[in-house]
Amino acid sequence: MVPEPSPATLPAMSAADVEMVRSGFETLAQDGVEGLLRLVHPEFEMTTPVGLAAEPDTYRGREGMRRYWDSFGDGMEGVEFVARDFEDLGEGRVLNTSVLRGRGLSTGIEVSQEVVLVWEIRDEMAYRVGVFASVEEARASVTSA
C-alpha cells in the first residue's frame, strides 16, 4: 500500500499547479503561442466541443496546440485569452474561467466567449485541457473521471 502524501506537501503541489496555469496565460500574452509551447506536454490533448467552437476538433501534442492557434487566423485577429479565476481541484487539476476575445478580420466586430477550462498538469506541463460552458459542467467532468 502506498502511503498518502502528507498534508504539508499537498498545498505546495497545488499552489505550483495553479501557478503553472497562471504563468501559461502570462507567457501566451507576452510571447505568443511559440512561448507557450515550452509549457505544453508532448502528449498534450484538448478537444474543443460542439457549441463552444466554430470548428470542433481534438488537438494533440505541441503541434496540435500550434494548429489550434493557427485556426483563428482564418477569420479573426487580436485573439487573446483573459484568465479570470483559478481554483485548485487537487490531483494535478486546476479549474480556470477565462474569456476568449477577438475581432472579425473582415467585419472588425469584436467577439468574446466565456469558457471554463480544467487543466491537468503532468511533469509541470499542461497535459490535458477540458473545455466547458459552465463551472458546473467542468466540476462534473472531474468528479466522473
N, C-alpha and C positions, 0 to 999 in steps of 0.2 A: 504494500500500500504506500502510495506517495503522500507525504505529509502536505497539508495545506500551507500556502505561503503565510508567513506571519503578517498580522495586520500592519506592522511597521513598514513592510515592503510594498504593500498594495497601493497606498496613496502616491508614493514616488513613481511607480509604474503608470498609474492612472494619470497623474499630472504630466508625465512625459508623453503619453499618448495624445492628450489634449493639446499639449504644446506642439507636438509634431504636426497635427492637423492645422492648428493656427498658423504655424510657420509656413505650411504649404500654401495657404492663401496669401500670405505676405510675399512669399517667393514668386508666386504667379503674378501678383500685381507689379512687382519690381522687375522681374527677369523674364516674364512670359513663360510659355509652356516649356521651352527648352531648359530653363532653370528649374522648373517644377519636376522635370523627368528624373532628376537625381534623387527625388523623394518617392519615386514610384517603383514598387517591387517588380522584378522581371516577370512575375506571374500574375500581375495586376489584372483585375477584371471589374468592369462596370457595365451594367445594362441600363439603357435609357428606356423607360416603359412607354407604352402607348398612353396617350393622354398628357404626357409631360414632354414629349419630344416630337418635333416635326418629322423626324426620320428615326423611329425607334431602332436600336441596334445594340449589340454587345461589343465592347471594346476590350481587347486583351493585350497585356504587356505594355511596354513603353511606346511601341509603335501604335498600339490602339489608342493610348492617351493622345498622342500626336494627331491621329486621324480624327478623334473626337473634336479637338480644337480646330483642325483644318475644315471640318464640316460647316462651321459657322461662316467661313469666308465666302461661301457662295451667295449668301443673302443678307449678311449682317456685318456691321463694323462696330468697333468700340465695345466688343463683348467683354464683360467682366463679371466675376462672382464677388458679391459683397457678403462676407460672413457676418452673421448676427450673433448667434449663441452657440456655445459649445457645452456639451454635457458628457461626462464620463459615464459609460454604461458598464464598465468592467470588462474583463476578459479580452482586452485589446480592442474594444469598440468605443467609438465616440459618435454621439448624435450631434449634428450641426444643422442649424437653419441658415439658409443663405438666400440671397436674391440674385438671380441671373438677369443682367441688364445688357441691352444692346440697342442698335439703331439699324433700321432697314437701309440697305445700300441704295436702292432706287427711290424709296419714298422718304427717307430721313425720319420716319416715325420711330419714336423711342418706345421700346417694349421692356417689360420686366415680368419676371415669374418667380414666385417664391417656391423653393424646393427644400425638402428635408433630406439630409444625407446621413447615412450610417456608414462610417469609416471603419474598416477592420485593419488594424495595424499588425504587421508581422516584420520582424527584423528591423524595426524602427523605420519602416516604409509603408506607404499606402498599398495594401494588398488587395482589398476589395472595397467597392463603394456601392451601397444600395441607394437607389433614388426613389423618393416617395413624395406623395402630395400632401401628407399631413404627419404631424408628430405621432398621432395615434397609430397610423399605418406603419410608421417606422418602428415604433416600440413593439407592435405586434410581430413584426418580422424577426425581432431579436428574441422574443420570448418563444417563438415557434421554432427557432433554429436549434 
